[in-house]
């Protein structure tokens, strides 16, 4: 838990005190006036639909130790310590960077177009076998979430694992400046946030900024199966640790014992990796061959921190799947749901469809829009539709503004119209799906965060329970 005097904060954020006492100590940081606790420092952030400056007096009444405000804020006479800066979001990051520098422990930063959350969880689980680890929780992976994670650093921690997510150019540079990674991991490069990045070249350039901010004696973890990252590796000055499922690398897949045709929620994926020539047999509570790539990345990332083969084996075995990210659920009716509803882009959508295609039984894809793709959106949805047919998926349910593009791609590839269901809303989709699914089916549910496709999973499960109780 962070504990600093206001005078230290003034130096860290290059601010000036307009009311209050610089010798007051804070015992935490908050950006939410609704949940702020006594003694915490409130950062008044601004956004398109909110302005934290409206709640400064509220946090004072709740016992906050102080507030950080912008240059437009007009302070009333008060003993409350108010620090004024040009930009409160920048100040939040500056203070987090200052706190991070006070804790000279290794930090692993993970990003990529998909797989970063699972890879982060795997890395943290490996490291936790031998030390106390702070990791990103939930979706705290942006310019607000990263600082809030780092403010939890204290003397018991011996390593940090953070996830970095970006949606705009320049964000990765700033995130890396704040956390100063010792080990940097990019899982892959794909068409995500191309509305802001322009194209996949823009995505690669924006993500690649992570490798440019590795600390002294740090390491870059390179996925050499990804052509963009393979090319990027040539310009990285830091130590490079490579991983691959296809070719020779520092960490490479030797063999895979998983029978993906029989994967269900209680099964394990087993595989053997070669790590710097040493065989490492692992078992994991995951489905999907792409998670072997995430495991290889996790192994590579923990090598610079001295992880042993025993720690890697134990850590991967005990990593729990994150809800909404390729979570396999077996219903009371005997069908399987692959809940991958947290988010979606073309890379993660293809990986999820490959997993669905590998499963036994009738295969049903329930897909919502992939958002923030800009000019490539229509073609990207058509391409996914084609993949549905090419991978042998039996039925396709679609909803959202791009549903017709999904359908066109699938039908152009030869999918029969009577195996495609176009839903105008979630309720009609769920009712039809609940009526159709049967024992032995495998159902993938996936879409971008704003599509809230988790509601499909929840309501489908509740509808099935209701049907079962009435039978």
C-alpha positions as CSV (number, residue, x, y, z in Angstrom):
1,X,0.0,0.0,0.0
2,X,1.3,3.4,-1.0
3,X,2.3,5.8,1.8
4,X,3.7,9.2,0.9
5,X,3.8,12.7,2.1
6,X,2.2,15.4,0.0
7,X,5.6,17.1,-0.4
8,X,6.9,13.9,-2.1
9,X,3.9,13.9,-4.4
10,X,4.4,17.5,-5.3
11,X,7.9,16.6,-6.6
12,X,6.8,13.4,-8.3
13,X,3.9,15.1,-10.3
14,X,5.5,18.5,-10.7
15,X,2.6,20.2,-9.0
16,X,2.0,23.0,-6.5
17,X,0.0,23.1,-3.4
18,X,-2.9,25.5,-3.5
19,X,-4.5,24.6,-0.1
20,X,-3.5,22.5,2.8
21,X,-0.4,21.0,4.3
22,X,2.5,19.4,2.4
23,X,3.5,17.3,5.5
24,X,0.2,15.3,5.4
25,X,0.6,11.6,4.5
26,X,-1.7,9.7,2.2
27,X,-2.3,5.9,2.6
28,X,-3.8,5.2,-0.8
29,X,-4.9,6.5,-4.2
30,X,-8.4,6.6,-5.7
31,X,-10.0,7.9,-8.9
32,X,-13.5,7.0,-7.8
33,X,-15.3,9.4,-5.4
34,X,-17.9,6.7,-4.7
35,X,-15.4,4.2,-3.1
36,X,-12.7,6.5,-1.8
37,X,-11.5,5.7,1.8
38,X,-10.3,7.9,4.6
39,X,-6.7,9.0,4.1
40,X,-6.6,8.4,0.4
41,X,-5.5,10.9,-2.3
42,X,-8.2,11.6,-4.9
43,X,-7.2,12.2,-8.6
44,X,-9.9,14.3,-10.3
45,X,-9.8,12.7,-13.8
46,X,-11.7,14.0,-16.8
47,X,-13.4,12.1,-19.7
48,X,-16.0,12.7,-22.4
49,X,-18.8,11.8,-20.0
50,X,-17.4,12.6,-16.5
51,X,-15.4,15.1,-14.6
52,X,-13.9,14.2,-11.2
53,X,-13.5,17.8,-10.2
54,X,-17.3,17.9,-9.5
55,X,-16.7,15.6,-6.6
56,X,-13.7,17.1,-4.8
57,X,-15.8,18.4,-2.0
58,X,-17.5,15.0,-1.7
59,X,-14.2,13.2,-1.1
60,X,-13.2,15.8,1.4
61,X,-16.3,15.0,3.5
62,X,-15.5,11.3,3.2
63,X,-12.1,11.9,4.8
64,X,-9.8,11.9,1.8
65,X,-6.3,13.3,2.6
66,X,-6.1,15.4,-0.5
67,X,-6.9,15.8,-4.2
68,X,-5.0,16.3,-7.4
69,X,-6.8,18.8,-9.7
70,X,-6.1,20.5,-13.0
71,X,-5.2,24.2,-13.5
72,X,-8.8,25.2,-14.1
73,X,-10.0,24.1,-10.7
74,X,-10.9,27.0,-8.3
75,X,-10.1,25.9,-4.8
76,X,-12.2,27.1,-1.8
77,X,-10.4,27.9,1.5
78,X,-9.7,24.6,3.2
79,X,-7.2,22.6,5.2
80,X,-7.7,19.9,2.6
81,X,-4.4,19.4,0.7
82,X,-5.1,20.2,-3.0
83,X,-2.3,19.6,-5.5
84,X,-2.7,21.5,-8.8
85,X,-1.2,20.1,-12.1
86,X,-1.6,20.6,-15.8
87,X,-3.0,17.1,-16.5
88,X,-4.4,14.9,-13.8
89,X,-4.1,11.7,-15.9
90,X,-0.5,12.4,-16.6
91,X,0.1,13.1,-12.9
92,X,-1.5,9.8,-12.0
93,X,1.0,8.0,-14.2
94,X,3.9,10.1,-12.9
95,X,3.1,9.2,-9.3
96,X,2.8,5.6,-10.2
97,X,6.2,5.7,-12.0
98,X,7.7,7.3,-8.9
99,X,6.3,4.6,-6.6
100,X,7.5,1.9,-9.0
101,X,11.0,3.3,-9.0
102,X,11.0,3.0,-5.2
103,X,10.5,-0.8,-5.5
104,X,13.5,-2.3,-7.3
105,X,12.0,-5.6,-8.1
106,X,11.6,-7.3,-11.5
107,X,8.5,-6.3,-13.5
108,X,7.1,-8.4,-16.4
109,X,4.8,-6.5,-18.9
110,X,2.6,-8.5,-21.2
111,X,0.7,-7.2,-24.2
112,X,-0.5,-8.4,-27.6
113,X,-3.6,-8.6,-29.8
114,X,-4.9,-11.6,-28.0
115,X,-3.9,-14.0,-25.2
116,X,-2.3,-11.3,-23.0
117,X,-4.6,-12.0,-20.0
118,X,-4.1,-15.7,-20.0
119,X,-0.3,-15.3,-20.5
120,X,-0.2,-12.8,-17.6
121,X,-2.0,-15.3,-15.4
122,X,0.4,-18.1,-16.4
123,X,3.5,-16.0,-15.7
124,X,2.1,-14.9,-12.3
125,X,1.2,-18.4,-11.3
126,X,4.8,-19.7,-12.2
127,X,6.4,-16.9,-10.2
128,X,4.1,-17.3,-7.2
129,X,5.5,-20.8,-6.6
130,X,8.7,-19.1,-5.2
131,X,7.8,-15.5,-4.3
132,X,5.1,-12.9,-3.5
133,X,3.8,-11.5,-6.8
134,X,1.6,-8.5,-7.6
135,X,-0.4,-8.8,-10.8
136,X,-2.9,-6.9,-12.8
137,X,-6.5,-7.8,-11.7
138,X,-9.5,-7.6,-13.9
139,X,-9.2,-5.1,-16.7
140,X,-6.9,-2.7,-15.0
141,X,-4.5,-2.6,-17.9
142,X,-4.8,1.0,-19.2
143,X,-3.5,4.4,-18.3
144,X,-5.7,4.5,-15.2
145,X,-5.6,0.8,-14.3
146,X,-1.9,0.3,-14.5
147,X,-1.1,3.1,-12.0
148,X,-3.8,1.8,-9.6
149,X,-2.1,-1.7,-9.8
150,X,1.3,-0.2,-9.1
151,X,0.1,1.7,-6.1
152,X,-0.5,-1.7,-4.4
153,X,3.2,-2.4,-4.5
154,X,4.7,-2.9,-1.0
155,X,7.8,-4.4,0.6
156,X,6.4,-8.0,0.6
157,X,6.3,-8.2,-3.2
158,X,9.3,-9.7,-5.0
159,X,8.0,-9.5,-8.6
160,X,5.2,-7.7,-10.6
161,X,3.3,-9.0,-13.7
162,X,1.2,-6.4,-15.5
163,X,-1.0,-6.5,-18.5
164,X,-0.9,-3.6,-20.9
165,X,-3.8,-2.9,-23.2
166,X,-3.9,0.0,-25.7
167,X,-6.5,1.4,-28.1
168,X,-4.7,4.6,-29.3
169,X,-1.3,5.4,-30.7
170,X,1.2,6.5,-28.1
171,X,-0.4,4.7,-25.2
172,X,2.1,1.9,-25.1
173,X,5.0,4.3,-24.9
174,X,3.4,6.0,-21.9
175,X,2.4,2.7,-20.2
176,X,6.0,1.4,-20.6
177,X,7.4,4.7,-19.2
178,X,5.2,4.2,-16.1
179,X,6.0,0.6,-15.3
180,X,9.6,0.3,-16.7
181,X,9.5,-3.4,-17.6
182,X,12.5,-5.7,-17.0
183,X,10.9,-8.4,-19.2
184,X,8.5,-7.4,-22.1
185,X,6.2,-9.9,-23.8
186,X,4.2,-9.5,-26.9
187,X,2.0,-12.5,-27.6
188,X,1.1,-11.6,-31.2
189,X,0.2,-8.9,-33.6
190,X,-3.3,-8.8,-35.2
191,X,-6.1,-6.6,-36.5
192,X,-7.3,-5.0,-33.3
193,X,-8.1,-1.3,-32.8
194,X,-7.4,-0.7,-36.4
195,X,-9.8,2.2,-36.4
196,X,-7.3,4.1,-34.3
197,X,-4.1,2.5,-35.5
198,X,-5.0,2.7,-39.2
199,X,-3.9,-0.8,-40.2
200,X,-2.0,-3.9,-39.0
201,X,1.3,-2.0,-39.6
202,X,0.1,0.7,-37.2
203,X,-0.9,-2.0,-34.7
204,X,2.6,-3.5,-34.9
205,X,4.3,-0.1,-34.6
206,X,2.2,0.9,-31.6
207,X,2.6,-2.5,-29.8
208,X,6.3,-2.6,-30.6
209,X,6.9,0.5,-28.5
210,X,6.9,-1.8,-25.5
211,X,10.2,-3.4,-26.6
212,X,11.8,0.1,-26.8
213,X,11.4,0.7,-23.1
214,X,12.9,-2.3,-21.5
215,X,15.1,-1.6,-18.4
216,X,18.8,-2.1,-18.3
217,X,19.7,-5.8,-18.4
218,X,16.1,-6.6,-19.4
219,X,14.8,-9.1,-21.9
220,X,12.3,-9.1,-24.8
221,X,10.2,-12.3,-25.3
222,X,9.7,-12.8,-29.0
223,X,7.0,-15.0,-30.7
224,X,8.9,-16.1,-33.8
225,X,5.8,-17.8,-35.2
226,X,4.3,-14.3,-35.7
227,X,5.9,-12.6,-38.8
228,X,5.4,-9.1,-37.4
229,X,7.2,-10.0,-34.2
230,X,9.9,-12.0,-36.0
231,X,10.7,-8.9,-38.1
232,X,10.5,-6.6,-35.0
233,X,13.1,-8.8,-33.2
234,X,15.9,-7.6,-35.6
235,X,15.8,-4.1,-34.2
236,X,15.7,-4.9,-30.5
237,X,18.8,-4.1,-28.6
238,X,17.9,-6.0,-25.4
239,X,18.4,-9.6,-24.7
240,X,16.0,-11.7,-26.8
241,X,14.3,-14.9,-25.7
242,X,12.3,-16.6,-28.4
243,X,9.4,-19.0,-28.3
244,X,7.6,-21.1,-31.0
245,X,5.2,-23.9,-31.5
246,X,6.5,-24.6,-35.0
247,X,10.3,-24.2,-35.2
248,X,13.5,-24.1,-33.2
249,X,13.5,-21.5,-30.4
250,X,14.7,-20.9,-26.9
251,X,11.3,-22.2,-25.8
252,X,9.7,-24.6,-28.2
253,X,6.9,-27.2,-28.4
254,X,8.3,-30.7,-28.5
255,X,5.0,-32.6,-28.6
256,X,1.4,-32.2,-27.6
257,X,-0.4,-35.0,-25.9
258,X,-3.8,-33.3,-25.8
259,X,-6.6,-34.9,-27.8
260,X,-8.5,-31.8,-28.7
261,X,-11.3,-33.8,-30.2
262,X,-12.2,-34.9,-26.6
263,X,-11.6,-31.7,-24.7
264,X,-14.2,-30.9,-22.1
265,X,-14.3,-28.8,-19.0
266,X,-12.7,-31.5,-16.8
267,X,-9.9,-32.4,-19.2
268,X,-6.3,-31.1,-19.2
269,X,-4.1,-30.1,-22.1
270,X,-0.7,-31.9,-21.8
271,X,2.4,-31.0,-23.7
272,X,6.2,-31.1,-23.5
273,X,8.3,-28.0,-24.1
274,X,12.0,-27.7,-24.7
275,X,13.3,-24.7,-22.6
276,X,16.9,-24.0,-23.4
277,X,17.2,-27.6,-24.3
278,X,15.6,-28.9,-21.1
279,X,12.4,-31.0,-21.4
280,X,9.4,-29.5,-19.4
281,X,6.2,-31.7,-19.4
282,X,3.2,-29.6,-18.5
283,X,-0.5,-30.1,-17.9
284,X,-3.0,-27.1,-18.0
285,X,-6.6,-26.5,-17.3
286,X,-7.2,-24.9,-20.7
287,X,-8.7,-25.7,-24.1
288,X,-7.4,-24.5,-27.4
289,X,-4.1,-25.1,-29.0
290,X,-3.4,-21.3,-29.0
291,X,-3.0,-21.6,-25.2
292,X,0.1,-23.7,-25.8
293,X,1.6,-20.5,-27.4
294,X,0.6,-18.6,-24.3
295,X,2.3,-21.2,-22.1
296,X,5.5,-21.0,-24.2
297,X,5.4,-17.2,-23.8
298,X,5.0,-17.6,-20.0
299,X,7.9,-20.1,-19.8
300,X,10.1,-17.7,-21.8
301,X,9.2,-14.7,-19.7
302,X,10.0,-16.4,-16.4
303,X,13.4,-17.7,-17.4
304,X,15.2,-14.3,-16.8
305,X,13.7,-14.3,-13.3
306,X,15.3,-17.7,-12.5
307,X,12.2,-19.9,-12.7
308,X,13.1,-23.6,-12.4
309,X,11.5,-26.4,-14.4
310,X,9.7,-27.6,-11.3
311,X,8.2,-24.1,-10.7
312,X,7.1,-23.8,-14.4
313,X,5.4,-27.2,-14.2
314,X,3.6,-26.4,-11.0
315,X,2.7,-22.9,-12.0
316,X,1.2,-23.9,-15.3
317,X,-0.7,-26.8,-13.7
318,X,-2.3,-24.5,-11.2
319,X,-3.2,-21.6,-13.5
320,X,-6.9,-21.1,-13.4
321,X,-8.8,-20.1,-16.6
322,X,-10.1,-16.6,-16.5
323,X,-13.9,-16.3,-16.7
324,X,-15.0,-15.2,-20.2
325,X,-11.7,-16.2,-21.8
326,X,-12.0,-19.6,-23.4
327,X,-13.8,-20.8,-20.3
328,X,-15.4,-24.3,-20.9
329,X,-18.7,-24.9,-19.2
330,X,-20.8,-28.1,-19.3
331,X,-24.5,-27.5,-19.0
332,X,-27.1,-29.6,-17.1
333,X,-28.4,-30.6,-20.5
334,X,-25.0,-32.1,-21.5
335,X,-23.8,-29.6,-24.0
336,X,-20.6,-27.6,-23.7
337,X,-20.3,-23.9,-23.9
338,X,-17.0,-22.2,-24.8
339,X,-17.4,-18.8,-23.1
340,X,-15.0,-16.4,-24.8
341,X,-17.1,-13.3,-24.4
342,X,-14.7,-10.9,-22.8
343,X,-13.6,-9.4,-26.1
344,X,-13.0,-10.1,-29.8
345,X,-10.9,-9.3,-32.8
346,X,-10.1,-11.3,-35.9
347,X,-7.1,-13.0,-34.3
348,X,-8.9,-14.1,-31.2
349,X,-12.0,-15.0,-33.2
350,X,-10.0,-17.3,-35.5
351,X,-8.3,-19.0,-32.5
352,X,-11.7,-19.6,-30.8
353,X,-13.2,-21.0,-33.9
354,X,-10.2,-23.4,-34.3
355,X,-10.9,-24.6,-30.7
356,X,-14.6,-25.1,-31.5
357,X,-13.8,-27.0,-34.7
358,X,-11.5,-29.4,-32.7
359,X,-14.3,-30.5,-30.4
360,X,-16.6,-33.5,-30.6
361,X,-20.3,-33.2,-31.4
362,X,-22.3,-30.7,-33.4
363,X,-20.5,-27.3,-33.4
364,X,-22.4,-24.1,-33.0
365,X,-20.8,-20.6,-33.3
366,X,-22.7,-17.7,-31.7
367,X,-20.9,-14.5,-32.8
368,X,-21.4,-10.8,-32.1
369,X,-19.6,-7.9,-33.7
370,X,-15.9,-7.3,-33.6
371,X,-15.6,-3.6,-32.9
372,X,-13.0,-0.8,-33.3
373,X,-11.8,-2.2,-36.6
374,X,-12.4,0.9,-38.7
375,X,-12.2,0.6,-42.5
376,X,-11.5,-3.2,-42.4
377,X,-14.5,-4.1,-40.4
378,X,-16.8,-5.4,-43.1
379,X,-14.1,-7.5,-44.8
380,X,-12.9,-8.8,-41.4
381,X,-16.4,-10.0,-40.5
382,X,-16.8,-11.6,-43.9
383,X,-13.5,-13.4,-43.4
384,X,-14.6,-14.8,-40.1
385,X,-17.9,-15.9,-41.7
386,X,-15.8,-17.8,-44.4
387,X,-13.7,-19.4,-41.6
388,X,-16.9,-20.7,-39.9
389,X,-17.7,-22.7,-43.1
390,X,-14.2,-23.7,-43.9
391,X,-13.6,-25.1,-40.4
392,X,-16.7,-27.3,-40.6
393,X,-18.8,-25.4,-38.0
394,X,-22.4,-26.9,-38.3
395,X,-24.5,-23.8,-37.3
396,X,-23.9,-20.1,-37.1
397,X,-25.8,-17.6,-34.9
398,X,-25.0,-13.9,-35.5
399,X,-26.1,-10.6,-34.0
400,X,-25.0,-7.0,-34.2
401,X,-24.5,-4.4,-36.9
402,X,-22.1,-6.6,-38.9
403,X,-24.3,-9.7,-38.8
404,X,-24.9,-9.6,-42.5
405,X,-21.2,-9.5,-43.2
406,X,-20.7,-12.7,-41.1
407,X,-23.5,-14.3,-43.1
408,X,-22.3,-13.2,-46.5
409,X,-18.8,-14.6,-45.8
410,X,-20.3,-17.9,-44.6
411,X,-22.7,-18.3,-47.5
412,X,-20.1,-17.3,-50.1
413,X,-17.9,-20.1,-48.7
414,X,-20.8,-22.6,-49.2
415,X,-22.6,-22.6,-45.8
416,X,-26.3,-23.5,-46.2
417,X,-28.8,-20.7,-45.3
418,X,-30.8,-23.1,-43.1
419,X,-27.8,-23.5,-40.8
420,X,-27.5,-19.8,-40.2
421,X,-29.7,-17.8,-37.7
422,X,-29.7,-14.0,-37.8
423,X,-30.8,-12.5,-34.5
424,X,-32.1,-8.9,-34.1
425,X,-31.6,-9.0,-30.3
426,X,-30.2,-11.2,-27.6
427,X,-33.6,-12.4,-26.4
428,X,-34.6,-13.9,-29.7
429,X,-31.2,-15.4,-30.1
430,X,-31.3,-17.1,-26.7
431,X,-34.8,-18.5,-27.2
432,X,-33.9,-20.0,-30.5
433,X,-30.5,-21.3,-29.3
434,X,-32.1,-22.8,-26.1
435,X,-34.6,-24.7,-28.2
436,X,-32.0,-26.0,-30.6
437,X,-29.0,-27.1,-28.5
438,X,-28.9,-30.7,-27.3
439,X,-26.7,-33.1,-25.4
440,X,-23.2,-33.4,-27.0
441,X,-23.3,-30.0,-28.8
442,X,-20.3,-27.6,-28.5
443,X,-21.3,-23.9,-28.5
444,X,-18.9,-21.0,-28.8
445,X,-20.1,-17.6,-27.7
446,X,-17.9,-14.7,-28.6
447,X,-18.0,-10.9,-29.4
448,X,-16.5,-7.6,-28.5
449,X,-16.8,-6.3,-25.0
450,X,-19.5,-3.7,-25.9
451,X,-21.7,-6.6,-27.3
452,X,-22.0,-8.0,-23.7
453,X,-22.2,-11.6,-25.1
454,X,-21.8,-13.0,-21.6
455,X,-25.5,-12.3,-21.2
456,X,-26.1,-15.0,-23.9
457,X,-24.1,-17.5,-21.8
458,X,-25.9,-16.6,-18.6
459,X,-29.4,-16.5,-20.0
460,X,-28.8,-19.7,-22.0
461,X,-27.7,-21.5,-18.9
462,X,-30.7,-20.2,-16.9
463,X,-33.1,-21.1,-19.7
464,X,-31.7,-24.6,-19.8
465,X,-32.1,-24.9,-16.0
466,X,-35.7,-23.8,-16.2
467,X,-36.3,-26.3,-19.0
468,X,-34.7,-29.1,-16.9
469,X,-36.8,-28.3,-13.9
470,X,-40.0,-28.4,-16.0
471,X,-39.1,-31.7,-17.6
